[in-house]
Amino acid sequence: MIYGAIFDNQAPTAKQIGAVFKPRYTDGKLHGCEITHNGSNVIIAPGMMIACGRAFEITASTYVELSGSGFARVIATLDMNKAATVDSFGQVYLEKETVSSQNSFAALSKQNINAGGTKYQIELARFSIASGNITEKISEIGSVGITADFCKFLGSN
């Protein structure tokens, strides 16, 4: 059977659209999503991001509270095992991880959710923390870019 993914009168699925975007665009911010901090809170402003070719929107300022000492990061997890209905959406959520050494962070899941994988994660920001207070933002995800392979493709035409 053949299905027209991007054709008139055919409704493309998120997996099909993600498969088109993933090889062309890097993970990152489309617009907004400024990441700031105050005390123990990380604040992510409204905006849109792409991860593994899937676009998602943060519709209101979102707070993630960090604790402990050492280093912490905020992760966006895309989990295809979570529910996605007309009325609710749980497939993208934020997580935090705290470690004593920057080299101790666990590997992020990078399954291709457009080709049968179920979990994909991106690091949004990394911080140093002391006694539950954020002392420094070490890094932050950048804007969406065009992949090197897609640039080569564009240059060959």
N, C-alpha and C positions, 0 to 999 in steps of 0.2 A: 504494500500500500504506500502511496506517496501523499504527503501532506504539504500543502503550500504554507510555509511558515510566514512569509512576508509577501502576500498576494492579496488582491482585492477579494473581499468577502470571506477572508480567512482571519481568524483571531490568533495572533502569535502568542505563545506561552512565554512566561518569564525565562524559562530555560532556553528557549530559542533566541530570544533577544539577548540574553546574557552571553550565549555562544557567539553572537555576532560582535558584541562589544569587548569581550575579554581579550581577544588577541590584538585589539587596537588601542585600548586605553589602560593605563596603569591605575592601580588603586589610589584613591585620594579624594580630595574635596572638589566638588563641582562649583559650589558657591557657599558662602557663609561658613558655619561650623567652626568659628574661632574658638580656640581652647584657651581658657584663662584659669586662674586658681585664686582662692581666697581662704586662708587658714588651712583647713583640712579638706576643703571641697575643690574638686575639678568641675568647671562649668563649661559645657559645650553649647554654643549658641545655635539657634536654628539655621538650617541649611540643608544641602544635599551632598551625598558622597557616592562613589562607585567602589565596589569591592567585587572582584571576580566577575566583572561585567554587569553586576546587578546594582541598580541605583536604589538608594533609600534616602528618606527624608527625616530629619530631626525637626519636628514641628514646633517645639518650644524649648527654651533653655533647659538643659538636662544636667543634673548634679550627680556626681559620683564622689562619695566620701572615702578618703583614704585614712589609714591608721597605721600605727607602728613606727618603725624606724628602718632606714635603709633606702631602698629604691622601690618604686611602684610604677605600674603602667596601666593604662586604660585600653581595653580591647573591645572592638566591635566584632561580635560573633554572628555569622549567618548560619543558621541551623535549619536545614530543610526538614528535620524531624518534628519541628514545632508547627503549631497550627497557623494557617493563613486562610481566613474566611472573609466574606464580605464585611462582617461586623468587627472582626478582631484580627490582629496581626502580631504574631510572636516570633517570627523567623529571624528578626534582627534584634539583638539585645547587647547591652554593655556589661562588661565584666572588669574586674580589677585583679591585679596580681601584685603581691608585695614579697620582696626577697631581700636578703642581706647584702648581696653582691650583684652588680649589674650583669655579671656573667652567669648568673644562676636562673635567669628567666627560662621557663619551659618553652619548647618549640611551639610555634603557632601551627594550628591545623590549616593546611593549604589544599584540601581536596577540591577537585574541580566540580563545583555544584551544578555546572551546566552539562556535565557528562556522567551523572550517576553518583557523584560524591554527595555527602550530606552536611559537611561542616567546613567553613572557611572563615579564617580570622585575620583581622588587620590590627596592628598597633596604632592607636590614635595619638597617644602621647606617653612620655616617660618622665618621671619626677624623682627628685631626691626628697626624702621625708625624715624628720627628726621629731620624736615624741608626738607623733600624730599630726604635725604641721608640715605643709609643703614648703620646702626651702628653695627649690629651684625647678623650673621646667627644663629638662635636658633636651628633649626632642619632641617634634610634633609632625604628624603626617602632612604632606604637602598637597598641592593641587593635582588634579588628574592630569596626566600627560599622555602623549601619544607614544606607543611602544616603538622600540628601535626597529623591530621587524616590519611594522606598518610604515615607518618612515622609509625603509628600503623599498617597500612595495610602491609607495607613492613616487619615489625617485626613479623607478624603472619604467614609469608610464610616460 
